[in-house]
Amino acid sequence: MWGGYDHGWGWGMGFGMTGVALFWVLVIAAIAILVKCIAAGSASGARTPPKSMIDILKERHARGAITHDELARKKRE
């Protein structure tokens, strides 16, 4: 009735399962790469130590935002 259709596991079904498996491998790999990139991005920002108040004052003095006298007074404080 089916006109010669083979009801067994032919090449079409084999490639179909391989395609599905390949799809899921690629999805999992993409997720792993995305997680690794996000983790690397957040970790690199956490590695820089916070600046001390003296360093901030020296930067402000270098930019001209505070005078030498203000820098010396704030260092004493």
C-alpha distance (Angstrom), angle and dihedral (degrees) to the residues before:
residue distance angle dihedral
M1 . . .
W2 3.83 . .
G3 3.78 93.0 .
G4 3.79 101.7 -119.3
Y5 3.81 97.3 -37.7
D6 3.79 109.9 158.4
H7 3.80 111.5 -132.7
G8 3.81 92.9 -161.8
W9 3.79 131.5 95.9
G10 3.80 101.6 -76.4
W11 3.79 131.7 176.6
G12 3.79 92.3 -84.4
M13 3.79 93.7 62.5
G14 3.80 92.0 44.2
F15 3.80 93.2 54.2
G16 3.78 89.4 44.5
M17 3.78 92.8 57.0
T18 3.80 90.8 44.2
G19 3.79 89.9 51.3
V20 3.81 92.0 50.8
A21 3.81 91.3 47.7
L22 3.81 90.8 48.3
F23 3.81 90.2 49.3
W24 3.81 92.6 53.7
V25 3.81 92.6 45.3
L26 3.81 89.2 53.7
V27 3.82 92.3 46.8
I28 3.81 92.2 50.5
A29 3.81 91.6 45.8
A30 3.82 91.2 50.4
I31 3.81 91.2 50.5
A32 3.82 91.2 48.3
I33 3.82 91.9 50.3
L34 3.80 91.2 47.4
V35 3.81 92.4 50.7
K36 3.81 90.8 47.4
C37 3.82 92.1 51.1
I38 3.79 92.5 48.0
A39 3.81 91.6 47.8
A40 3.81 91.9 48.1
G41 3.79 91.5 49.3
S42 3.78 94.6 51.4
A43 3.81 93.3 42.4
S44 3.80 93.7 53.2
G45 3.80 90.9 55.8
A46 3.80 91.5 50.5
R47 3.82 93.9 54.3
T48 3.79 95.8 69.6
P49 3.81 110.0 92.9
P50 3.80 117.3 -129.3
K51 3.78 116.5 -99.2
S52 3.77 119.5 -108.5
M53 3.79 121.1 -124.4
I54 3.81 90.3 -109.5
D55 3.82 91.0 55.3
I56 3.80 90.9 50.2
L57 3.81 91.1 49.0
K58 3.81 91.3 49.3
E59 3.83 90.5 51.1
R60 3.80 91.2 49.5
H61 3.82 89.7 49.2
A62 3.81 90.9 49.4
R63 3.82 90.5 52.2
G64 3.78 90.5 48.9
A65 3.79 94.9 -115.2
I66 3.82 91.9 125.7
T67 3.78 131.8 26.4
H68 3.79 127.1 -118.8
D69 3.81 90.8 -104.2
E70 3.81 91.4 52.4
L71 3.80 89.8 49.1
A72 3.81 91.9 51.6
R73 3.83 92.0 46.1
K74 3.82 93.3 48.8
K75 3.81 91.1 47.7
R76 3.81 89.7 56.2
E77 3.79 90.7 50.0
